[in-house]
Amino acid sequence: MGVIETVRRQKSTRMETVHAFPGNRRGAEQDEGGTKVRSEQELHVITTGRQELDEVASILESCSTALIHTLHVREKHRSAWELVQWHARLKPLLPQTAVVVNDRVDAAMAAGADGVQLAWSSLTPAQARHIVPGGMRIGCSVHSAAEASEAARQGADYVLFGHVFASGSKPGLEPRGLAALTETVQASPVPVIAIGGIVPENAEDVLATGCAGFAVLSSFFLSPDPQGQLAAFQEAITRFNRNRDALSRR
């Protein structure tokens, strides 16, 4: 289906394009006292690279997937052909969720994916923008405020920043922390999605930085209760927004 809406907004002296994913329109970004806030944040889930397609499909079939804003097919060891098959199998299970392919622009295009998530070894956002269809959203993984600004300058629609907390997917690497996430959110002209060690118990601290949402891997797909985890993450988002709104009315 691709992207169903393109909203153009003027920022500074240049025009930026913000793509809205199908079935999940999110609140516009605003500024409150210099802090970026959103009326509703995005929950991204990312495949682990440790499970087979049947297992991933079974987990998604057992969950209320409308709670998921974006699914990332992140299977670094699989061929482009396999990635296209993964998209073909999973997309019908997610009618209200965007499905993006990580790293492989060719596979994302062949699959007709909603977007592509670029890694450090992928094409640059500028290179990808030259060849992807106009409606395909481009995300870019970054590790600093400077990288986020550069990705946006090259045409990324959003950035994935991490890892925020200690994470099993990044063993031995020092987490960048909430302060670095806050700095990146404030410096980035495009939405920032946080990743790395995020669980329901710390999700509100992550959202307090003003990020546009967060992404999770094993805490969802390897959980003994994936639906319970989704519900807990959604409750954390709801609670954060309720508390924020209550404070704003004082």
C-alpha positions in Angstrom: 0.0 0.0 0.0 2.8 2.4 0.7 2.5 5.8 2.4 -1.0 7.3 2.3 -0.3 10.8 3.3 2.4 13.4 2.8 2.3 16.5 4.9 4.5 19.4 4.0 5.6 21.9 6.6 7.9 24.9 6.5 10.8 24.9 8.9 13.3 27.7 8.9 14.0 28.5 5.2 13.6 25.0 3.7 10.7 22.7 3.1 10.8 19.3 4.8 8.5 16.4 4.0 7.0 14.3 6.8 5.5 10.9 5.7 2.6 9.4 7.7 2.4 5.7 7.9 -0.8 3.9 6.9 -3.4 3.4 9.6 -1.6 5.2 12.4 -1.8 8.9 12.2 0.1 10.4 15.1 -0.1 13.8 16.8 1.9 16.6 15.4 5.1 17.7 17.2 4.8 20.8 19.2 7.1 22.9 21.4 6.4 23.6 25.0 9.0 25.7 26.8 11.7 24.5 24.4 10.9 20.8 24.9 9.6 18.8 22.0 6.4 16.9 22.8 4.0 14.8 20.8 0.3 14.2 21.4 0.9 10.5 20.9 4.2 8.5 20.6 5.2 5.7 18.4 5.9 2.1 19.5 8.3 0.3 17.1 9.0 -3.4 17.4 12.0 -5.0 15.7 12.6 -8.6 14.8 15.5 -10.2 16.7 17.4 -12.1 14.0 17.1 -15.1 16.3 13.7 -16.4 15.3 12.2 -18.0 12.2 9.5 -16.5 10.2 6.8 -18.9 11.5 7.6 -18.0 15.1 7.5 -14.3 14.4 4.2 -14.6 12.5 2.7 -16.7 15.4 3.6 -14.1 18.0 2.1 -11.3 15.9 -1.1 -13.3 15.3 -1.5 -13.7 19.0 -1.3 -9.9 19.8 -3.3 -6.8 19.3 -1.0 -5.4 16.6 -2.9 -2.1 16.4 -0.8 -1.1 19.4 2.3 -1.4 17.1 3.1 1.7 15.0 5.9 0.2 13.0 7.4 -3.3 12.6 11.1 -3.5 11.5 12.2 -6.6 9.6 15.8 -6.6 10.9 17.3 -9.9 9.8 20.9 -9.1 8.9 21.8 -12.7 8.0 19.0 -13.2 5.5 19.1 -12.7 1.7 17.1 -10.0 -0.1 14.8 -12.7 -1.4 14.1 -13.9 2.2 13.4 -10.4 3.4 10.8 -9.9 0.6 9.2 -13.2 1.8 9.2 -12.0 5.4 7.4 -8.8 4.3 4.9 -10.7 2.2 4.1 -13.0 5.2 3.9 -10.3 7.9 2.3 -7.3 6.3 -1.1 -8.9 6.0 -1.1 -9.6 9.7 -0.5 -5.8 10.4 -3.3 -3.9 8.6 -2.8 -0.8 10.9 1.0 -1.0 11.2 3.8 0.1 8.9 6.3 -2.6 8.0 9.8 -1.5 7.1 12.8 -3.4 5.9 16.1 -2.7 7.6 19.3 -2.0 5.7 18.4 -3.5 2.3 17.0 -0.7 0.1 16.6 -3.2 -2.8 14.5 -5.6 -0.7 12.4 -2.8 0.7 11.6 -1.6 -2.9 11.0 -5.1 -4.2 8.6 -5.8 -1.3 6.8 -2.5 -1.6 7.5 -1.9 2.0 6.3 1.2 3.8 9.9 2.2 4.6 13.5 1.3 4.9 15.7 1.7 8.0 19.3 2.5 7.2 22.2 1.3 9.3 25.8 2.6 9.4 26.8 0.2 6.6 23.7 0.9 4.4 23.4 3.5 1.7 23.3 7.1 3.0 19.9 8.7 3.3 20.8 11.0 0.3 21.7 8.0 -1.8 18.5 6.1 -0.8 16.3 9.1 -1.4 17.5 9.2 -5.0 16.2 5.7 -5.8 13.3 4.9 -3.5 9.7 5.7 -4.5 8.5 9.1 -3.3 6.2 7.7 -0.7 8.7 5.4 1.0 9.8 6.6 4.4 13.5 6.6 5.3 14.8 6.0 8.8 18.4 6.2 9.8 20.2 4.7 12.8 22.3 7.3 14.6 24.4 7.5 17.8 24.8 11.3 18.4 23.1 14.6 17.9 25.5 15.5 15.1 24.6 12.2 13.2 20.9 12.9 13.6 21.3 16.4 12.1 23.3 15.1 9.2 20.8 12.3 8.5 18.0 14.8 8.5 20.0 17.1 6.1 20.4 14.1 3.8 16.7 13.4 3.7 15.9 11.0 6.5 12.3 11.2 7.7 13.2 10.1 11.3 16.2 8.7 13.2 16.6 5.8 15.5 18.9 6.8 18.4 20.6 4.4 20.7 21.4 2.5 22.6 19.9 4.4 25.5 20.3 1.8 28.3 22.4 -1.4 28.6 21.1 -3.9 26.0 21.6 -7.6 25.4 21.8 -6.8 21.7 24.8 -4.5 22.4 26.8 -6.5 24.9 29.8 -4.8 26.4 29.0 -1.4 24.9 28.5 1.6 27.2 24.9 2.9 26.9 24.6 6.5 25.7 22.0 7.4 28.3 19.1 9.8 28.6 21.2 13.0 28.5 22.5 12.1 25.1 19.0 11.2 23.9 17.7 14.5 25.1 20.5 16.3 23.3 19.7 14.5 20.1 16.0 15.2 20.4 16.7 18.9 20.8 19.2 19.0 17.9 17.3 16.9 15.4 14.9 18.5 12.9 13.2 15.2 12.4 11.5 12.8 14.9 13.8 10.7 17.1 12.9 7.1 18.1 14.8 5.8 21.1 16.2 2.3 21.3 18.2 0.1 23.6 17.2 -1.6 26.9 13.8 0.0 27.0 11.2 -1.8 29.2 7.8 -0.6 30.5 9.4 0.4 33.8 11.7 3.0 32.2 9.6 4.0 29.2 8.2 7.1 30.8 11.8 8.4 31.5 12.5 7.9 27.8 9.4 9.7 26.7 10.2 12.6 29.1 13.2 13.5 26.8 10.7 14.6 24.1 11.4 11.7 21.7 8.8 10.7 19.2 8.6 7.1 20.6 10.7 4.1 21.2 11.7 0.8 19.7 12.0 -2.7 21.3 13.3 -6.1 20.3 13.7 -8.9 22.7 11.6 -7.3 25.4 8.7 -8.0 23.0 9.6 -10.9 20.7 11.4 -12.9 23.4 8.9 -12.2 26.1 6.9 -15.1 27.6 3.9 -12.8 27.3 4.3 -10.6 24.2 0.7 -9.3 24.4 1.2 -8.4 28.0 4.3 -6.5 27.1 2.5 -4.6 24.4 -0.2 -3.6 26.8 2.4 -2.6 29.4 4.2 -0.4 26.9 0.9 1.2 25.8 0.0 1.8 29.4 3.3 3.5 30.0 2.7 5.8 27.0 -0.9 6.5 28.1 0.2 7.2 31.7 3.0 9.5 30.5 0.7 11.6 28.4 -2.0 11.7 31.1 0.5 13.0 33.6 1.9 15.5 31.2 -1.5 16.8 30.2 -2.5 17.1 33.9 0.7 19.2 34.6 0.0 21.4 31.6 -3.5 22.3 32.9 -2.2 23.5 36.2 
